Amino acid sequence: MAEEEKENQQTENPAPPKPAAPPATPPAAGEPKAAVPKPPPPPPGAKPAAPAAPPKPKGPQQEPWTSPLVDALKEKFGGEIIKSYSFITQNQIEVKKDRIVEIMSFLRDNAVVSFKYLVDETAVHWPKTEEFEVVYILYSFDKNERVRVKTRIKEWESIESVFSVWSTADWLEREVYDMFGVQYANHPNLKRILLPEDWVGYPLRKDYNLRLQDVEWVRKHLGIDSGQKYYVGEARHETPDYRTPQD
């Protein structure tokens, strides 16, 4: 009975709730703040985390180029002039191929800046689009200026020779033909200038395997193996339409 009375008293008179803890007060001015715990050190032998890579710098960009020469070209040839721009301080003009001889004659003889000297002529191969970019570098003795003229042709197309404008195009265009296979219409002597006449293919095309042709040519003319480990037989297995001078 005594135990039951004790339990009834506890139910009727419950224990008072505990007072809430007072909110934390910020440290007074001048008092040191509590130390923040440091992260644990990395285990022995672990490499430290690599720092984030810096953003990649922006490369050179084309800048629009306008000049009295460009204005004169656009006035005379209209839509044949695709665009003019400066890239790394080099002035460049892109044109269509159909009137290339007329455009070059104008650049040589115009009264604004006359480019009497064809410094170089070369090409760039773009196999994905089946195109060549033919590049002419011109120089003006009067103004001490250079300009690059560019035009594009398909791999199976020909472009008019500029030999009639600059005789130096004779050998320059033969080299482009020899290395890239670019066909020049009305060239006086379009044949190889660096490689033998029976060399197969054009070494500066991006889809050309120089080692294969080296093996075949050395075998044919010297009767020995060239030392290449990649032989013509393997090329025929990989590319059934591969041809050599002996085929």
C-alpha positions as CSV (number, residue, x, y, z in Angstrom):
1,M,0.0,0.0,0.0
2,A,2.8,2.4,0.8
3,E,4.3,1.9,-2.6
4,E,0.9,2.6,-4.4
5,E,0.5,5.9,-2.4
6,K,4.0,6.9,-3.4
7,E,3.3,6.3,-7.1
8,N,0.0,8.3,-6.9
9,Q,1.8,11.2,-5.3
10,Q,4.5,11.3,-8.1
11,T,1.7,11.2,-10.7
12,E,-0.2,14.0,-9.1
13,N,2.9,16.2,-8.4
14,P,5.3,15.7,-11.4
15,A,8.8,16.9,-11.1
16,P,9.3,20.5,-12.4
17,P,11.0,20.8,-15.9
18,K,14.7,21.5,-16.0
19,P,15.5,25.1,-16.9
20,A,16.9,25.6,-20.5
21,A,20.6,26.2,-20.9
22,P,21.3,29.9,-21.4
23,P,22.4,30.8,-25.0
24,A,26.0,31.0,-25.7
25,T,27.4,34.5,-25.4
26,P,29.9,35.7,-27.9
27,P,33.4,36.4,-26.5
28,A,34.0,39.9,-25.3
29,A,36.2,42.2,-27.3
30,G,39.8,41.4,-26.8
31,E,39.2,37.8,-25.7
32,P,40.7,35.0,-27.9
33,K,38.2,33.0,-30.0
34,A,38.0,29.3,-29.5
35,A,40.4,27.5,-31.8
36,V,38.9,25.7,-34.8
37,P,40.0,22.1,-35.0
38,K,42.4,21.4,-37.8
39,P,41.8,18.6,-40.3
40,P,43.8,15.5,-39.7
41,P,47.1,15.3,-41.6
42,P,47.2,13.0,-44.7
43,P,48.5,9.5,-44.1
44,P,52.2,9.0,-44.7
45,G,53.1,8.6,-48.4
46,A,49.8,10.2,-49.7
47,K,50.3,12.8,-52.4
48,P,48.9,16.3,-51.7
49,A,45.8,17.3,-53.8
50,A,46.8,18.9,-57.0
51,P,45.9,22.6,-57.3
52,A,43.2,23.5,-59.8
53,A,44.4,24.1,-63.3
54,P,44.5,27.7,-64.4
55,P,42.2,28.7,-67.2
56,K,43.6,28.1,-70.6
57,P,44.8,31.3,-72.2
58,K,43.0,32.5,-75.2
59,G,45.0,32.1,-78.4
60,P,45.5,34.7,-81.1
61,Q,42.3,35.8,-82.9
62,Q,41.6,37.2,-86.3
63,E,41.0,40.9,-86.4
64,P,39.2,42.7,-89.2
65,W,41.5,44.4,-91.6
66,T,40.4,47.3,-93.8
67,S,42.6,49.5,-96.0
68,P,42.4,51.4,-99.3
69,L,43.8,48.3,-101.0
70,V,41.0,46.1,-99.7
71,D,38.4,48.8,-100.7
72,A,39.9,48.8,-104.2
73,L,39.7,45.0,-104.4
74,K,36.1,44.9,-103.3
75,E,35.1,47.7,-105.7
76,K,36.6,45.8,-108.7
77,F,35.9,42.2,-107.8
78,G,32.9,42.4,-105.5
79,G,31.8,39.0,-104.3
80,E,35.0,37.4,-105.4
81,I,36.6,38.8,-102.2
82,I,35.4,36.6,-99.3
83,K,37.0,38.5,-96.3
84,S,40.1,40.4,-95.2
85,Y,41.7,40.2,-91.8
86,S,44.9,40.4,-89.8
87,F,46.2,37.5,-87.8
88,I,49.3,38.0,-85.7
89,T,50.1,41.2,-87.6
90,Q,49.9,39.4,-90.9
91,N,47.4,40.9,-93.4
92,Q,45.4,38.2,-95.3
93,I,42.8,38.2,-98.0
94,E,40.6,35.2,-98.8
95,V,39.2,35.1,-102.4
96,K,37.3,32.7,-104.6
97,K,39.4,30.7,-107.1
98,D,37.7,31.5,-110.4
99,R,39.3,34.8,-111.1
100,I,42.6,34.2,-109.3
101,V,44.8,35.4,-112.2
102,E,42.8,38.6,-112.6
103,I,43.0,39.3,-108.8
104,M,46.8,38.6,-108.8
105,S,47.3,40.9,-111.8
106,F,45.5,43.6,-110.0
107,L,47.6,43.2,-106.8
108,R,50.7,43.4,-108.9
109,D,49.8,46.5,-110.9
110,N,47.4,48.6,-108.7
111,A,48.3,52.1,-107.7
112,V,47.6,51.7,-104.0
113,V,50.1,49.0,-103.0
114,S,51.8,47.1,-105.9
115,F,53.1,43.6,-105.1
116,K,55.7,43.0,-107.7
117,Y,57.2,39.9,-106.0
118,L,55.6,36.5,-105.4
119,V,57.6,35.4,-102.3
120,D,56.1,31.9,-101.9
121,E,53.3,29.7,-102.9
122,T,52.2,26.7,-100.9
123,A,49.1,24.8,-99.8
124,V,47.4,23.3,-96.8
125,H,45.5,19.9,-97.0
126,W,42.1,19.6,-95.3
127,P,41.2,15.9,-95.9
128,K,37.9,16.0,-93.9
129,T,36.5,18.5,-96.3
130,E,38.5,17.2,-99.3
131,E,40.0,20.6,-99.9
132,F,43.3,22.3,-100.5
133,E,43.9,25.9,-99.3
134,V,46.3,27.5,-101.8
135,V,48.4,30.3,-100.2
136,Y,50.2,33.1,-102.0
137,I,52.6,35.4,-100.2
138,L,53.2,38.7,-101.9
139,Y,55.7,41.5,-101.2
140,S,55.7,45.2,-102.2
141,F,59.1,46.7,-102.6
142,D,57.7,50.2,-102.7
143,K,55.8,50.0,-99.4
144,N,57.8,47.2,-97.7
145,E,54.5,45.3,-97.1
146,R,53.4,41.7,-97.3
147,V,50.0,40.2,-97.8
148,R,48.8,36.6,-97.9
149,V,46.2,35.7,-100.5
150,K,44.3,32.4,-99.9
151,T,41.8,30.5,-101.9
152,R,40.3,27.0,-101.7
153,I,39.7,24.2,-104.2
154,K,38.4,20.7,-104.0
155,E,41.0,17.9,-104.2
156,W,39.8,16.9,-107.7
157,E,39.6,20.5,-109.0
158,S,42.4,22.4,-110.8
159,I,43.3,26.1,-110.3
160,E,44.7,28.5,-112.9
161,S,48.5,29.0,-112.7
162,V,49.7,32.5,-111.9
163,F,52.9,31.9,-114.0
164,S,51.6,34.6,-116.4
165,V,51.7,37.1,-113.5
166,W,54.9,36.1,-111.8
167,S,57.4,33.8,-113.6
168,T,58.6,32.6,-110.1
169,A,55.4,30.6,-109.9
170,D,57.0,28.1,-112.3
171,W,59.0,26.3,-109.7
172,L,56.8,27.2,-106.8
173,E,53.8,25.6,-108.3
174,R,55.8,22.6,-109.4
175,E,56.7,22.1,-105.7
176,V,53.1,22.4,-104.6
177,Y,52.1,19.9,-107.2
178,D,55.0,17.5,-106.2
179,M,54.2,17.6,-102.5
180,F,50.4,18.0,-102.4
181,G,49.1,17.0,-105.9
182,V,47.5,20.3,-106.6
183,Q,46.7,20.6,-110.3
184,Y,47.6,23.9,-112.0
185,A,45.9,24.7,-115.3
186,N,48.0,26.3,-118.0
187,H,51.3,25.8,-116.2
188,P,54.2,25.5,-118.7
189,N,55.9,22.5,-117.2
190,L,53.9,20.8,-114.4
191,K,56.0,17.9,-113.3
192,R,57.8,16.8,-110.2
193,I,60.7,19.0,-109.0
194,L,61.9,17.3,-105.8
195,L,60.8,13.6,-106.1
196,P,61.4,11.1,-108.9
197,E,58.8,11.0,-111.7
198,D,57.8,7.5,-110.7
199,W,57.2,8.3,-107.0
200,V,53.6,7.4,-106.0
201,G,51.5,9.9,-104.0
202,Y,52.1,13.3,-102.5
203,P,54.1,13.4,-99.2
204,L,52.6,16.5,-97.6
205,R,49.0,15.4,-97.9
206,K,47.7,14.5,-94.4
207,D,46.4,11.2,-95.6
208,Y,49.8,10.0,-97.0
209,N,51.9,7.2,-95.5
210,L,55.5,8.1,-96.5
211,R,56.9,4.9,-95.1
212,L,55.0,2.6,-97.5
213,Q,56.3,4.5,-100.6
214,D,59.8,4.6,-99.3
215,V,59.9,0.8,-98.9
216,E,58.5,0.2,-102.5
217,W,60.8,2.8,-104.2
218,V,64.0,1.5,-102.5
219,R,63.2,-2.1,-103.4
220,K,62.5,-1.1,-107.0
221,H,65.6,1.1,-107.6
222,L,68.2,-0.3,-105.2
223,G,67.1,-3.9,-104.8
224,I,67.3,-3.8,-101.0
225,D,64.9,-3.3,-98.1
226,S,64.8,0.2,-96.8
227,G,64.9,-0.7,-93.1
228,Q,61.2,0.2,-92.5
229,K,59.3,-2.4,-90.5
230,Y,56.0,-1.6,-92.1
231,Y,56.0,-3.3,-95.5
232,V,54.0,-3.0,-98.6
233,G,52.4,-6.4,-98.1
234,E,50.9,-5.2,-94.8
235,A,49.6,-2.0,-96.6
236,R,47.8,-4.1,-99.2
237,H,46.2,-6.1,-96.5
238,E,44.9,-3.0,-94.7
239,T,44.1,-1.0,-97.8
240,P,43.3,-3.3,-100.8
241,D,43.4,-0.4,-103.3
242,Y,47.0,0.5,-102.4
243,R,49.1,0.8,-105.6
244,T,52.8,1.0,-106.3
245,P,54.8,1.8,-109.4
246,Q,55.1,-2.0,-110.1
247,D,51.3,-2.5,-110.3
